Amino acid sequence: MQLFIVSLITTGLVVVSFAIHYIALRWCANVVKRGVVFVKNRPMLFVLAIVFIAHLAEVMLFAFAFYLMHWNTDLGSIAGSGAIDSENFVDYFYFSITTYTTLGVGDLIPTGAVRIVTGVEALVGLVLIAWTASFSYLMMENLWTAEREAP
């Protein structure tokens, strides 16, 4: 039963994370393409700010899931070499961001079934960071090509 619950949680987190990222990238592309006034002078700065916010939202989503999973001891927990405050959301955010970016400091470690969510978060982070990099490259290429071709 524990594996089933964690699988549902993980699937939901992946779907929502991908949706957040897709919506953010589509919105950026549309805003830049339309040449909205506040974006016209610095379109790449706008794009990078929006995708950064999208990544933070995805990290927060996983952190919130870890925080909620903490209350069900059957799903595992996050333990630490130092004093981890299970009531403090900042510890879960820190753990989530080190997992998402695959930094993996190692001072906080997952135990139990929550390890599955942690592993999937690292994979999601890897995919979405790569997606952001390729999107940013294509946006820069399109913008710079348009600048060269402009009279």
Secondary structure, 3 states (H helix, E strand, C coil): CHHHHHHHHHHHHHHHHHHHHHHHHHHHHHHHHHCCHHHHCCHHHHHHHHHHHHHHHHHHHHHHHHHHHCCCHHHCEEEECCCCCCCCHHHHHHHHHHHHCCCCCCCEEEECCHHHHHHHHHHHHHHHHHHHHHHHHHHHHHHHHHHHHCC
